[in-house]
Amino acid sequence: IPQISYASTAPELSDPGRYEYFSRVVPPDSYQAQAMVDVVRALGWSYVSTLASEGNYGESGVEAFVQSSREAGGLCIAQSIKIPREPRPGEFAKVIGRLMETSTARGVVLFANEDDIRRVLEAAALANLSGHFSWVGSDSWGAKMAPVQGLEAAAHGAITILPKRASVPGFDEYFTSRSLENNRRNLWFHEFWEDDFNCRL
C-alpha cells in the first residue's frame, strides 16, 4: 500500500529495500542532525551532551547527530542520556542531575518529544538552573509554544530546528471548496465528510 507521510522523519524509512512504497514530504532526521552539528560548531562549542526520548525518533536522531559530529570532528559528547518511555517520578530531576555531572557541557542537544522537553525544562527550573543550559532542539520542539509555556526562563536562548515549510498557492482555497458534489474522484471523501461534520450520508 503506497503511503505518503507529512511528518515521519526516521532515517530508516529512507531504505527502499524495506519501505518500497513509502515516501515523505519532510527530510529525514539525518539532515536536521547535520544542521544541529553545524549550529553547535558555529557557536564554537566543542563539548555537548545529548538527550533523547526512548524510541525510534529520539534514539535515531541522537545517533545521527553523534555520527555527523564524528565526521565533522572537533566535537566531544560529554554524555548521551536517554529518557525512558514511561519515566518514573523524579526521573527528570535525575536527568538534570546527570547533566550537571558534566556541568561544563552546557550545550544540550535534544531529540525528544514535546512532553519530555517540557518536563526537562521544568526540572531545570526546579533545580534553579534556568539559564545554565543552552538547548539545541529538534523539530519536535521547532516553533511550538507548548513545551516552553510558563518555562520561558529555562528555555531562554534555545535554538530549535524546523524543516522549511511553504504554502502551495491556491491549495487552501481548493481544499476548502471541496464538497460531495464536486469531489467524486476521492473514494474516501464521504467518510471524511461524515467524520468532519458528524453526520451519516
C-alpha positions in Angstrom: 0.0 0.0 0.0 1.6 3.3 -1.0 2.0 5.8 1.8 3.0 9.4 1.9 3.8 10.9 5.2 3.9 14.6 6.2 5.8 14.1 9.5 7.7 10.8 9.6 11.4 11.7 9.8 13.0 8.4 10.9 16.2 7.8 8.8 15.5 4.1 8.3 12.4 4.9 6.3 14.7 6.0 3.5 15.6 2.4 2.9 13.8 1.5 -0.4 14.5 -2.2 0.2 12.4 -2.2 3.4 10.0 0.6 2.6 9.5 0.4 -1.1 6.0 2.0 -1.1 6.8 4.8 1.4 7.5 8.4 0.6 7.6 11.6 2.6 7.4 15.3 2.2 9.8 16.1 5.0 13.6 15.4 5.2 14.8 12.5 7.4 16.4 13.3 10.8 19.9 12.9 9.4 19.5 16.3 7.7 18.4 18.1 10.9 21.1 16.2 12.9 23.7 17.7 10.4 22.1 21.1 10.8 22.4 20.8 14.6 26.1 19.9 14.3 26.5 23.0 12.1 24.8 25.1 14.7 26.9 23.7 17.6 30.1 24.3 15.6 29.1 27.8 14.6 28.6 28.6 18.2 32.1 27.4 18.9 31.0 24.6 21.3 33.3 21.6 21.5 31.7 19.7 24.4 28.0 19.0 24.5 25.6 16.4 25.9 22.7 14.7 24.1 19.3 13.9 25.4 16.8 11.6 23.6 13.4 10.3 24.3 13.4 6.5 24.2 12.2 5.2 20.9 12.9 5.5 17.2 12.7 9.2 16.8 14.9 10.2 19.8 17.5 7.5 19.6 17.9 7.6 15.8 18.1 11.4 15.9 20.9 11.4 18.5 22.7 8.6 16.7 22.6 10.7 13.5 23.9 13.7 15.5 26.8 11.7 17.0 27.7 10.3 13.6 27.7 13.7 11.9 29.7 15.2 14.8 32.3 12.4 14.4 32.6 13.1 10.7 32.9 16.9 11.3 35.5 16.4 14.0 36.3 18.7 16.9 33.2 17.9 18.9 33.1 15.8 22.1 30.0 14.2 23.5 30.1 14.6 27.3 27.2 12.1 27.7 24.2 10.7 26.0 21.1 10.4 28.2 18.0 8.5 27.2 14.6 9.4 28.7 12.6 6.2 29.4 9.3 5.8 27.5 7.5 5.7 30.8 9.5 7.9 33.2 9.2 7.2 36.9 8.6 10.1 39.4 11.8 12.1 39.8 13.2 10.8 36.5 13.6 14.3 35.1 15.4 15.6 38.3 17.8 12.7 37.7 18.3 13.7 34.1 19.2 17.3 35.2 21.5 15.8 37.9 23.3 13.7 35.3 23.7 16.7 33.1 25.3 18.5 36.0 27.9 15.7 36.4 29.5 17.3 33.3 28.4 20.8 34.1 30.9 22.4 31.7 29.0 20.8 28.8 26.3 23.5 29.0 25.1 22.8 25.4 22.5 20.1 25.3 21.2 18.7 22.0 17.6 17.4 22.4 15.9 14.8 20.2 12.8 14.4 22.5 9.1 14.6 22.3 7.1 17.7 23.5 6.2 16.2 26.9 9.8 15.2 27.6 11.1 18.6 26.6 8.6 20.3 28.9 9.5 18.1 31.8 13.2 18.6 31.3 12.7 22.4 31.3 10.5 22.1 34.5 13.2 20.0 36.2 15.9 22.6 35.2 13.7 25.4 36.6 13.0 23.5 39.9 16.8 22.9 40.3 17.3 26.6 39.9 19.3 26.1 36.7 17.3 28.3 34.4 19.9 29.8 32.0 22.6 27.3 32.9 22.0 25.1 29.8 21.9 26.1 26.2 19.4 23.9 24.4 19.5 22.9 20.7 16.2 21.3 20.0 15.0 19.1 17.1 11.8 19.6 15.0 9.6 18.1 17.7 10.2 21.4 19.6 10.5 23.5 16.5 8.3 26.6 16.8 5.8 25.0 19.3 4.9 27.0 22.3 3.5 24.1 24.4 6.9 22.8 25.6 8.0 26.2 26.9 4.8 27.9 28.1 5.4 29.1 31.6 9.0 27.9 31.4 10.4 30.7 29.2 13.3 31.4 31.6 14.5 27.8 31.5 14.2 27.7 27.7 15.7 31.2 27.1 18.2 31.2 24.2 17.2 27.8 22.9 17.8 27.2 19.2 15.4 24.9 17.5 15.3 23.2 14.1 12.3 23.2 11.8 12.2 22.0 8.2 11.4 24.7 5.8 7.7 25.0 5.1 6.0 26.5 2.2 2.4 27.0 1.3 1.2 25.8 -2.1 -0.6 28.8 -3.7 -4.3 28.1 -4.0 -4.3 24.8 -2.1 -6.3 26.0 0.9 -8.9 27.6 -1.3 -9.1 24.4 -3.4 -9.3 22.1 -0.4 -12.0 24.1 1.5 -14.1 24.3 -1.7 -14.4 20.5 -2.0 -17.9 19.1 -1.4 -19.8 15.9 -2.1 -21.0 17.3 -5.4 -17.6 18.4 -6.8 -15.3 15.7 -5.4 -16.3 12.4 -6.8 -12.7 11.1 -7.6 -11.8 10.7 -3.9 -13.3 7.4 -2.8 -12.9 8.2 0.9 -14.2 11.7 0.8 -17.6 10.7 2.1 -16.0 9.1 5.1 -14.1 12.3 5.8 -17.3 14.3 5.3 -19.2 12.1 7.8 -16.4 12.3 10.4 -15.8 16.0 10.0 -19.4 17.1 10.1 -20.5 14.3 12.5 -23.3 13.1 10.2 -24.4 10.0 8.3 -24.9 10.2 4.5 
